[in-house]
Amino acid sequence: MVSLAAGFDEPVFGTQLAFRSIMEAISFPGRVLEVVRPQGHPKGWPSSLASGCLTLLDSDVTVWLDHEDPDALNYLKFHTGCRISPRPEDADFAIILDVASAPLHQFKIGTDQYPDRSATLLIACESLTAGAPIDVSGPGIKSTNRMAPNIRNNQFWGIWADNNSLYPLGFDVFFFADNAVLALPRGVSAQPLEV
């Protein structure tokens, strides 16, 4: 039997609070921000990932998941009405629990005429502060910011450099752990530090 986790206790108020945190995160890359928790979330998801989905997804978007979980699908369909696609190249949003095996080169990057028609990746992490240090620079950053999401993918930052070189095309990323969010918009460059 498929269970259904609850969304925000007060949907309008909860969505507004989460949206404010998510927009602040994308405006200030590298800044870790707390996100209001929903009452429940699918197993294996950080609560902040569920908050991001409840805030960003609706019936107009197509979503790809890297995991086949009936509870997660039921949660998304009931609370957001989004469409689910088995093809990453069709996704407006991707929900990724295991970034090491995600097909990062297959997501939409937009077009010259419509750079906004790109994918946004919602990536679950163990921590937003316990990974290898990364210096980020670009729009929204005065000089550089240091961030350290624990994403467990040694290839990610090379792929990100390729993605950043496509600007204004490219996908955007939100990292989620526990009840916090960290954003990496496509225009921001990231330099891993040797420690």
C-alpha beads as a LAMMPS data file, in Angstrom:
LAMMPS data file: protein, C-alpha beads

195 atoms
194 bonds

1 atom types
1 bond types

-500.0 500.0 xlo xhi
-500.0 500.0 ylo yhi
-500.0 500.0 zlo zhi

Masses

1 110.0

Atoms # bond

1 1 1 0.000 0.000 0.000
2 1 1 1.313 3.449 -0.971
3 1 1 1.333 6.013 1.835
4 1 1 0.968 9.767 1.467
5 1 1 3.083 12.100 3.583
6 1 1 1.533 15.421 4.527
7 1 1 2.643 18.721 3.000
8 1 1 2.837 22.073 4.776
9 1 1 0.649 22.509 7.839
10 1 1 -0.518 25.834 6.337
11 1 1 0.056 25.428 2.581
12 1 1 -0.090 29.090 1.534
13 1 1 2.016 30.386 4.403
14 1 1 4.466 27.479 4.207
15 1 1 4.940 27.885 0.470
16 1 1 5.546 31.623 0.852
17 1 1 8.184 31.087 3.544
18 1 1 9.938 28.346 1.577
19 1 1 9.838 30.417 -1.625
20 1 1 11.489 33.334 0.163
21 1 1 14.345 31.104 1.370
22 1 1 14.797 29.475 -2.037
23 1 1 14.857 32.821 -3.855
24 1 1 17.339 34.225 -1.356
25 1 1 19.534 31.170 -1.892
26 1 1 19.587 31.635 -5.684
27 1 1 20.246 35.372 -5.242
28 1 1 23.205 34.748 -2.912
29 1 1 25.022 31.633 -4.173
30 1 1 27.024 29.871 -1.499
31 1 1 24.773 30.987 1.342
32 1 1 23.137 28.158 3.304
33 1 1 19.580 29.041 4.285
34 1 1 17.062 27.318 6.495
35 1 1 13.807 26.224 4.848
36 1 1 10.484 25.738 6.613
37 1 1 9.749 22.038 7.115
38 1 1 6.622 20.335 5.790
39 1 1 4.737 17.963 8.067
40 1 1 6.073 14.973 6.160
41 1 1 8.206 13.963 3.209
42 1 1 9.023 10.836 1.214
43 1 1 11.430 8.371 2.792
44 1 1 15.054 9.139 1.973
45 1 1 14.386 12.798 1.211
46 1 1 15.679 15.687 3.306
47 1 1 12.747 17.735 4.577
48 1 1 14.109 20.756 2.668
49 1 1 13.907 18.833 -0.634
50 1 1 10.215 18.220 0.010
51 1 1 9.791 21.929 0.801
52 1 1 11.504 22.816 -2.461
53 1 1 9.206 20.509 -4.421
54 1 1 6.078 21.826 -2.713
55 1 1 7.215 25.360 -3.597
56 1 1 8.680 25.071 -7.101
57 1 1 6.605 22.347 -8.760
58 1 1 3.100 22.591 -10.154
59 1 1 0.925 21.128 -12.886
60 1 1 2.762 23.062 -15.607
61 1 1 6.128 21.353 -15.130
62 1 1 7.615 17.970 -15.973
63 1 1 9.774 16.198 -13.407
64 1 1 12.333 13.391 -13.659
65 1 1 13.313 11.344 -10.611
66 1 1 16.453 9.257 -10.295
67 1 1 14.601 6.790 -8.087
68 1 1 11.411 4.782 -8.508
69 1 1 9.539 5.201 -5.270
70 1 1 5.730 4.949 -5.305
71 1 1 5.511 7.069 -2.137
72 1 1 7.570 9.845 -3.728
73 1 1 5.532 9.744 -6.951
74 1 1 2.289 9.804 -4.986
75 1 1 3.563 12.727 -2.882
76 1 1 4.504 14.774 -5.946
77 1 1 1.341 14.048 -7.908
78 1 1 -0.975 14.754 -4.986
79 1 1 0.709 17.877 -3.623
80 1 1 1.977 19.495 -6.840
81 1 1 0.121 17.935 -9.787
82 1 1 3.382 17.834 -11.763
83 1 1 3.905 15.517 -14.721
84 1 1 6.478 12.734 -14.348
85 1 1 8.758 11.792 -17.252
86 1 1 11.084 8.790 -17.536
87 1 1 13.355 10.861 -19.810
88 1 1 15.789 13.315 -18.175
89 1 1 16.015 15.362 -21.377
90 1 1 12.291 16.222 -21.081
91 1 1 12.459 17.433 -17.481
92 1 1 11.935 20.976 -16.286
93 1 1 13.025 19.775 -12.844
94 1 1 15.033 16.738 -11.736
95 1 1 14.909 15.256 -8.254
96 1 1 18.232 13.559 -7.580
97 1 1 19.085 11.480 -4.521
98 1 1 22.265 9.942 -5.991
99 1 1 24.142 12.588 -7.961
100 1 1 26.978 10.151 -8.689
101 1 1 24.776 8.215 -11.106
102 1 1 22.654 11.096 -12.448
103 1 1 22.847 11.733 -16.232
104 1 1 23.957 15.357 -15.790
105 1 1 24.801 15.874 -19.472
106 1 1 21.268 14.944 -20.556
107 1 1 19.290 17.753 -18.913
108 1 1 17.907 20.701 -20.849
109 1 1 20.191 23.751 -21.065
110 1 1 17.771 26.082 -22.878
111 1 1 18.204 27.590 -26.332
112 1 1 19.711 30.826 -27.635
113 1 1 16.197 32.241 -28.042
114 1 1 14.888 30.802 -24.755
115 1 1 17.717 30.253 -22.250
116 1 1 15.121 29.998 -19.491
117 1 1 13.842 26.718 -20.970
118 1 1 16.423 24.754 -19.055
119 1 1 16.295 22.249 -16.227
120 1 1 16.616 22.919 -12.528
121 1 1 18.247 20.116 -10.566
122 1 1 17.089 19.488 -6.990
123 1 1 19.900 17.462 -5.422
124 1 1 19.777 15.808 -2.007
125 1 1 22.995 15.896 0.019
126 1 1 24.116 14.470 3.334
127 1 1 25.335 17.908 4.393
128 1 1 25.712 21.409 2.933
129 1 1 28.802 22.189 5.005
130 1 1 30.816 18.962 5.438
131 1 1 32.043 18.392 1.878
132 1 1 35.228 19.480 0.134
133 1 1 35.553 23.288 0.074
134 1 1 34.624 25.077 -3.140
135 1 1 35.116 28.780 -3.942
136 1 1 32.316 30.242 -6.054
137 1 1 32.251 33.559 -7.891
138 1 1 29.922 35.354 -10.241
139 1 1 26.584 37.196 -10.127
140 1 1 25.286 37.703 -6.583
141 1 1 28.757 37.277 -5.058
142 1 1 30.871 40.294 -4.080
143 1 1 34.225 38.542 -4.544
144 1 1 34.106 34.831 -3.674
145 1 1 32.062 32.663 -1.345
146 1 1 33.126 29.340 0.054
147 1 1 30.695 26.427 0.106
148 1 1 31.059 22.752 0.916
149 1 1 28.098 20.576 -0.083
150 1 1 28.799 16.891 0.483
151 1 1 27.644 15.626 -2.895
152 1 1 29.765 12.437 -3.238
153 1 1 30.496 12.824 -6.944
154 1 1 34.109 13.431 -7.952
155 1 1 33.068 14.348 -11.492
156 1 1 30.476 16.957 -10.542
157 1 1 32.707 20.042 -10.497
158 1 1 34.173 19.270 -13.908
159 1 1 30.656 18.886 -15.275
160 1 1 29.709 22.127 -13.555
161 1 1 32.616 23.940 -15.266
162 1 1 31.271 22.742 -18.630
163 1 1 27.787 23.882 -17.663
164 1 1 29.017 27.298 -16.489
165 1 1 30.907 27.827 -19.773
166 1 1 27.574 27.654 -21.630
167 1 1 26.119 30.693 -19.824
168 1 1 23.484 32.102 -20.397
169 1 1 22.535 28.511 -21.244
170 1 1 22.883 25.692 -18.747
171 1 1 21.022 24.114 -15.845
172 1 1 20.688 25.516 -12.331
173 1 1 21.152 23.533 -9.119
174 1 1 19.690 23.579 -5.630
175 1 1 21.356 21.397 -3.001
176 1 1 19.188 20.239 -0.083
177 1 1 20.189 18.697 3.253
178 1 1 18.186 18.411 6.463
179 1 1 16.147 21.636 6.615
180 1 1 18.505 23.818 4.534
181 1 1 19.112 24.842 0.921
182 1 1 22.128 26.044 -1.059
183 1 1 21.868 27.289 -4.655
184 1 1 24.255 27.222 -7.588
185 1 1 22.918 29.202 -10.558
186 1 1 24.397 28.517 -13.987
187 1 1 26.260 31.847 -14.148
188 1 1 28.394 31.046 -11.103
189 1 1 31.814 29.466 -11.511
190 1 1 33.104 27.014 -8.912
191 1 1 36.716 26.257 -8.077
192 1 1 37.454 23.240 -5.866
193 1 1 40.193 23.947 -3.323
194 1 1 43.105 21.621 -2.676
195 1 1 43.333 20.964 1.046

Bonds

1 1 1 2
2 1 2 3
3 1 3 4
4 1 4 5
5 1 5 6
6 1 6 7
7 1 7 8
8 1 8 9
9 1 9 10
10 1 10 11
11 1 11 12
12 1 12 13
13 1 13 14
14 1 14 15
15 1 15 16
16 1 16 17
17 1 17 18
18 1 18 19
19 1 19 20
20 1 20 21
21 1 21 22
22 1 22 23
23 1 23 24
24 1 24 25
25 1 25 26
26 1 26 27
27 1 27 28
28 1 28 29
29 1 29 30
30 1 30 31
31 1 31 32
32 1 32 33
33 1 33 34
34 1 34 35
35 1 35 36
36 1 36 37
37 1 37 38
38 1 38 39
39 1 39 40
40 1 40 41
41 1 41 42
42 1 42 43
43 1 43 44
44 1 44 45
45 1 45 46
46 1 46 47
47 1 47 48
48 1 48 49
49 1 49 50
50 1 50 51
51 1 51 52
52 1 52 53
53 1 53 54
54 1 54 55
55 1 55 56
56 1 56 57
57 1 57 58
58 1 58 59
59 1 59 60
60 1 60 61
61 1 61 62
62 1 62 63
63 1 63 64
64 1 64 65
65 1 65 66
66 1 66 67
67 1 67 68
68 1 68 69
69 1 69 70
70 1 70 71
71 1 71 72
72 1 72 73
73 1 73 74
74 1 74 75
75 1 75 76
76 1 76 77
77 1 77 78
78 1 78 79
79 1 79 80
80 1 80 81
81 1 81 82
82 1 82 83
83 1 83 84
84 1 84 85
85 1 85 86
86 1 86 87
87 1 87 88
88 1 88 89
89 1 89 90
90 1 90 91
91 1 91 92
92 1 92 93
93 1 93 94
94 1 94 95
95 1 95 96
96 1 96 97
97 1 97 98
98 1 98 99
99 1 99 100
100 1 100 101
101 1 101 102
102 1 102 103
103 1 103 104
104 1 104 105
105 1 105 106
106 1 106 107
107 1 107 108
108 1 108 109
109 1 109 110
110 1 110 111
111 1 111 112
112 1 112 113
113 1 113 114
114 1 114 115
115 1 115 116
116 1 116 117
117 1 117 118
118 1 118 119
119 1 119 120
120 1 120 121
121 1 121 122
122 1 122 123
123 1 123 124
124 1 124 125
125 1 125 126
126 1 126 127
127 1 127 128
128 1 128 129
129 1 129 130
130 1 130 131
131 1 131 132
132 1 132 133
133 1 133 134
134 1 134 135
135 1 135 136
136 1 136 137
137 1 137 138
138 1 138 139
139 1 139 140
140 1 140 141
141 1 141 142
142 1 142 143
143 1 143 144
144 1 144 145
145 1 145 146
146 1 146 147
147 1 147 148
148 1 148 149
149 1 149 150
150 1 150 151
151 1 151 152
152 1 152 153
153 1 153 154
154 1 154 155
155 1 155 156
156 1 156 157
157 1 157 158
158 1 158 159
159 1 159 160
160 1 160 161
161 1 161 162
162 1 162 163
163 1 163 164
164 1 164 165
165 1 165 166
166 1 166 167
167 1 167 168
168 1 168 169
169 1 169 170
170 1 170 171
171 1 171 172
172 1 172 173
173 1 173 174
174 1 174 175
175 1 175 176
176 1 176 177
177 1 177 178
178 1 178 179
179 1 179 180
180 1 180 181
181 1 181 182
182 1 182 183
183 1 183 184
184 1 184 185
185 1 185 186
186 1 186 187
187 1 187 188
188 1 188 189
189 1 189 190
190 1 190 191
191 1 191 192
192 1 192 193
193 1 193 194
194 1 194 195
